[in-house]
Amino acid sequence: MSDVILDIKNLKKSFGHNEVLKDIHMTVASGEVISIIGSSGSGKSTLLRSINLLETPTSGEILYKGENVLEKGYDLNKYRTHLGMVFQSFNLFNNLNVIDNVIVAQTTVLKRDRDEAKKIALDNLTAVGMERFASAKPAQLSGGQKQRVAIARALSMNPDVLLFDEPTSALDPEMVGEVLKTMKELAGSGLTMVIVTHEMAFAREVSDRVIFMDKGVVAESGTPEEIFVTPKEERTKEFLTRFLKD
């Protein structure tokens, strides 16, 4: 196993009396592409949001390169800069053009000077096929284009791990392909990625490991072959049968 970047132990998250995550264990190693699948409400997005601390876990440990980020006094802002996040809803600044959307966090959070940030932004916009839209405003872009800008923005922070929360769920069907193609290319480039997705063919093709969540637990974890072709758990089989029928 290559270097473990994240090691998640006994992670739990409750909202009031509703326990959404129940004792989650998982690791993320450098260069690994992990897809998290499961029904709506199984806890997939909450897990992702707990990993980058948009939600505060109720208990458990998140070890980043061996250090528990949930311990008192740990620099959470610094930890967050090591994780890139791509949301369902793009979260671009509508008043800024594309290149400034990709520059702004670099200069404010990482304190890069603007010239360096601009060069990095252009490199990443080129990588996702959006460099010719550098001066466009988000309102002039399609959903798929906005999501590719959001991916370039996340890449520009040089994260150790890129987290994707259902990155295609808000897109029209004809735009899903362009975003998945971009993500496939990134996966092939050796980036470490954790992807919550309902795109099963994509998960099967790009993942090193697939995690199936059900009712707040990791019900099964394995290679795409193990999960999609020879699942052991009855509930994994049921989910896939139901999903592939839809």
C-alpha positions, 0 to 999 in steps of 0.5 A: 500500500502506498502512503496513507494520506487519510485514515478514518477510524470509528467515525460517527455523525449524528444530527439530533437523535438521527445517527447518520454515520455509524462507526466508519473505518476507511483509508485513502492512500496516495494515488488511489481513486475511491468511489462511494456508492449507495442509496440516497440517505445512506450517508455518502455525502455526510461522510465526505462533508465530515472528512473535510469538516464541513460537518463536525463528526460526533466522535472518532478520528480522522488521521491526516498523515498520521495526525488526528485533525479532530484533536484540540489545537489542530490547525483545521484551516491548514488541513482543509487546504490539503483537501480539494472539494468539488460540490454538486452546485459548482459554488462559483462567484457569479461576479468574477470571471472564470480565471478570477474564480480559479485565482481567488482562493490561491491568493487569499488562502495560500497567499500566492502572488497573483502572477503565480496564481494566474499561471497555475489557474491557466494550466488547470483550466487548460487541463479541463479544457476551459482555458478559452473561457478564462474571461467569461462570467459563470452566467455565460457557461453551461452547467458542465462548463461550470463544473469543469471550472470548479474542478480547475479551482480545486486542482489549483490548490494542489490538494493531496486529496480531491473530494467530489460530492455527486459532481454530475447530479445537478447537470443535464444528461448531455453535460454529464459526459464531459465532466466524467471525461475530465474526471477520468483523465484526472484519475489517470494522471495519478491524482488521489480522488474520493468520489461520491457518485451514482454513475455506476459505469464510471465508478466501475471504470475509474476506481481502484476501490469501491465502497458501498454504503447502506444506512450509515455503515460501510456495508462492503468495500472492494475492487470494482470487480468484487463489488459489481461482479461478485458482491458478497453482501445481500444488500449490495446485490439488492442495491445494484439490481435495483440501480441497474434496473432504473 
